[in-house]
Amino acid sequence: MTGQKFRDALRSGKNVFGTMLTSSSPKMFDVTLGLNLDYVFFCDEHVAYNPETLSWMCRAYKAAGINPIVRILEPDPFLATKALDAGAGAILVPYIEKVEDVYDLVGAVKFRPLKGEKLKRILYGKETPSAELVAYLKNHNKNHTLLLNIESPAGVANMEEFFAIKSVDGPGVDGIVIGPHDLSTSYDMPEQYMSKEFLDLSCGIIRKARESGVAAGGHNGSRGTLDLQMEWAKAGATIIMHSSDMFHFADKLQDDMNRLREIKGEKTDYLKSTESI
């Protein structure tokens, strides 16, 4: 499910399933193809990918029918267009708070190659593009998806304004993704993911987006967080962005090793890293 089909699936409320990949091993590509995923998520904010390798991975997964989502480093329209040029099918923008930033990102993802003052006049309704230009922009950007990370009180407060921004073919923003690590910290309850307060907050964000007709979900970027993802799914999440290759590896290997330790009469090890992405 790539390009326009992926974007339209989000807009129509369909569920999409994927995970974050940190490994650039060619074997990871083979394994992932057998998982029936709708997308893969590459976090270029926190993971040290080689740029050329990341571009190859985006293009390979896209050719295999799995949409590559790339999270850029910061809310920068030039980084968004760079990621699209590299092969991303969808752009995820971290820690979005300002409405002005979302206008810039909608312009970068949904109006390219327009830039500068002309783009700003069109985005803010001060100039009406010709029918010929509208048709061109629709076709040129039909395969691009824009997702926003909601990770702070300001981001939550401005969601409705984000959703009101339009592109030439409908919504400018196609979905939101909760970043629980930053969100919990910004609300003074760091990593208290399964507390009632955090579940009320995060599930409430998902419900608010879905009530506005916008796709929503969250990336639980740490170990042992399936229960959190399940709570979001129950709340109506349609973007199921579950964990990552390295965290699945760690969880499964630790469980297997503990079973083997038990057979050998040794003490089991349940220490878990609290590292988050």
Number of C-alpha atoms within 10 A of each C-alpha: 18 23 20 15 13 22 22 17 17 21 17 11 17 13 17 19 14 24 23 24 19 20 16 14 10 9 9 13 16 10 9 17 13 8 9 11 16 19 26 23 25 26 20 19 16 13 13 10 16 11 12 9 13 21 18 15 23 25 19 16 21 21 11 13 18 24 28 28 27 27 26 23 16 15 22 16 21 14 18 27 20 13 24 21 11 19 22 30 27 27 25 28 26 23 20 22 22 15 18 9 15 24 20 21 26 25 24 24 26 27 24 15 13 14 13 8 9 12 20 16 13 17 21 12 10 11 12 12 17 9 9 8 13 16 13 14 20 17 11 14 20 18 19 19 27 24 23 27 26 29 24 20 12 14 20 21 13 15 21 14 12 25 20 14 17 17 21 19 14 13 18 24 25 23 25 27 24 26 22 27 21 21 25 21 14 14 14 10 15 14 17 15 19 13 11 9 13 19 18 12 16 26 23 16 24 25 20 17 22 20 11 12 16 21 29 31 32 26 26 26 20 22 20 15 16 13 12 20 19 13 15 26 19 11 19 21 28 24 26 23 23 23 25 24 15 15 21 16 11 16 14 12 12 17 14 11 13 17 14 13 14 11 9 9 9 11 9 14 11 10 7 12 10 9 10 15 18
